[in-house]
Amino acid sequence: MSKQSILGRIAQLAKANVNALLDQAEDPQKMLDQMVRDYTNSIADAEAAIAQTIGNLRLQEQDYQEDVRAAEDWGRKALAASQRADEMRTSGSPDAAKFDNLAKIAIGKQMQSESEARSAEPSIQSQNEVVDKLKSGLDTMKGKLDELKSKRSELIARAKVADAQSQVHDAVKSIDIMDPTSEIGRFEEKIRREEAKVMGQQELAASSLDAQFEALEDVGHQTEIEARLAALKHGGQQAVESGASQSQQGSGDAVEAEVIDR
């Protein structure tokens, strides 16, 4: 994994707006679970890449220190060879030039080591800056991961509360549907209809009884008419006279009652 891709991924994840992502999610809890997994995996990848980058940097630093030490060592060897050449030249030894050549070789090695050390310095400095950014980005990612976990816990708690409220609401609706007072009202209405039915039956029975009595009265009246007609036919004039005599007696009784009254 290249340094640029590591930095790019860290920057992208660190700038992620958790709330905006949740607003767009159909199932926020599932999305949070997935984001937690993604962030955890990304952090693990970033940590491995950063560790490798730091390891490479430490190797470069070690190589740099070795170049610095080598330059110093070759410098000391060049000085020693030069001093030995001067001593031998003073004593008239023909080997003085040999030690001067050794000093030159040591100086060349010193210059090579110094050059390698100087060329490594910009790279080491750059790598240190990269490592600092990677560490900072990794800390930001870990903070985002903690935020995600906190959001997830909060969301789960809110979901449970919402589910409980929904259950209570459904229970209340169920109670409204099976309201005992409404059942009593319907039962009372049923009783009223039964009472009205009985009243109608009673009224119907009473009207039928009155009709029966009226029929009986009509029969009695007709019977009396028939009886009188028969009496007329069988009694003849006697019945008429008897009727007149009864009428006169009734008138006499009325006159006598009037005299007494006076």
Contacts in CASP RR format, 6 or more apart in sequence:
PFRMAT RR
TARGET T0000
AUTHOR 0000-0000-0000
METHOD contacts of the structure
MODEL  1
MSKQSILGRIAQLAKANVNALLDQAEDPQKMLDQMVRDYTNSIADAEAAI
AQTIGNLRLQEQDYQEDVRAAEDWGRKALAASQRADEMRTSGSPDAAKFD
NLAKIAIGKQMQSESEARSAEPSIQSQNEVVDKLKSGLDTMKGKLDELKS
KRSELIARAKVADAQSQVHDAVKSIDIMDPTSEIGRFEEKIRREEAKVMG
QQELAASSLDAQFEALEDVGHQTEIEARLAALKHGGQQAVESGASQSQQG
SGDAVEAEVIDR
1 45 0 8 1.000
1 49 0 8 1.000
3 53 0 8 1.000
3 130 0 8 1.000
3 134 0 8 1.000
6 46 0 8 1.000
6 49 0 8 1.000
6 50 0 8 1.000
6 53 0 8 1.000
6 134 0 8 1.000
7 130 0 8 1.000
7 133 0 8 1.000
7 134 0 8 1.000
9 42 0 8 1.000
9 45 0 8 1.000
9 46 0 8 1.000
10 46 0 8 1.000
10 134 0 8 1.000
10 137 0 8 1.000
10 138 0 8 1.000
10 140 0 8 1.000
10 141 0 8 1.000
11 137 0 8 1.000
13 39 0 8 1.000
13 42 0 8 1.000
13 141 0 8 1.000
13 144 0 8 1.000
14 137 0 8 1.000
14 140 0 8 1.000
14 141 0 8 1.000
14 144 0 8 1.000
16 144 0 8 1.000
18 35 0 8 1.000
18 144 0 8 1.000
18 147 0 8 1.000
18 148 0 8 1.000
18 151 0 8 1.000
21 31 0 8 1.000
21 35 0 8 1.000
22 28 0 8 1.000
22 31 0 8 1.000
22 32 0 8 1.000
22 151 0 8 1.000
22 155 0 8 1.000
25 31 0 8 1.000
28 155 0 8 1.000
29 152 0 8 1.000
29 155 0 8 1.000
29 156 0 8 1.000
29 159 0 8 1.000
32 148 0 8 1.000
32 151 0 8 1.000
32 152 0 8 1.000
32 155 0 8 1.000
33 152 0 8 1.000
35 148 0 8 1.000
36 145 0 8 1.000
36 148 0 8 1.000
36 149 0 8 1.000
36 152 0 8 1.000
39 141 0 8 1.000
39 144 0 8 1.000
39 145 0 8 1.000
39 148 0 8 1.000
40 145 0 8 1.000
42 141 0 8 1.000
43 138 0 8 1.000
43 141 0 8 1.000
43 142 0 8 1.000
43 145 0 8 1.000
46 134 0 8 1.000
46 137 0 8 1.000
46 138 0 8 1.000
46 141 0 8 1.000
47 138 0 8 1.000
49 134 0 8 1.000
50 131 0 8 1.000
50 134 0 8 1.000
50 135 0 8 1.000
50 138 0 8 1.000
53 127 0 8 1.000
53 130 0 8 1.000
53 131 0 8 1.000
53 134 0 8 1.000
54 131 0 8 1.000
56 127 0 8 1.000
57 124 0 8 1.000
57 127 0 8 1.000
57 128 0 8 1.000
57 131 0 8 1.000
60 120 0 8 1.000
60 123 0 8 1.000
60 124 0 8 1.000
60 127 0 8 1.000
61 124 0 8 1.000
63 116 0 8 1.000
63 120 0 8 1.000
64 117 0 8 1.000
64 120 0 8 1.000
64 121 0 8 1.000
64 124 0 8 1.000
67 113 0 8 1.000
67 114 0 8 1.000
67 116 0 8 1.000
67 117 0 8 1.000
67 120 0 8 1.000
68 113 0 8 1.000
68 117 0 8 1.000
70 109 0 8 1.000
70 110 0 8 1.000
70 113 0 8 1.000
71 110 0 8 1.000
71 111 0 8 1.000
71 113 0 8 1.000
71 114 0 8 1.000
71 117 0 8 1.000
72 110 0 8 1.000
74 106 0 8 1.000
74 107 0 8 1.000
74 108 0 8 1.000
74 109 0 8 1.000
74 110 0 8 1.000
74 113 0 8 1.000
75 106 0 8 1.000
75 107 0 8 1.000
75 110 0 8 1.000
77 102 0 8 1.000
77 103 0 8 1.000
77 106 0 8 1.000
77 109 0 8 1.000
78 103 0 8 1.000
78 104 0 8 1.000
78 106 0 8 1.000
78 107 0 8 1.000
78 108 0 8 1.000
78 110 0 8 1.000
79 103 0 8 1.000
80 103 0 8 1.000
81 99 0 8 1.000
81 100 0 8 1.000
81 102 0 8 1.000
81 103 0 8 1.000
81 106 0 8 1.000
82 99 0 8 1.000
82 100 0 8 1.000
82 103 0 8 1.000
84 99 0 8 1.000
85 96 0 8 1.000
85 97 0 8 1.000
85 98 0 8 1.000
85 99 0 8 1.000
85 100 0 8 1.000
85 102 0 8 1.000
85 103 0 8 1.000
86 96 0 8 1.000
88 95 0 8 1.000
88 96 0 8 1.000
88 99 0 8 1.000
89 96 0 8 1.000
231 239 0 8 1.000
232 239 0 8 1.000
END
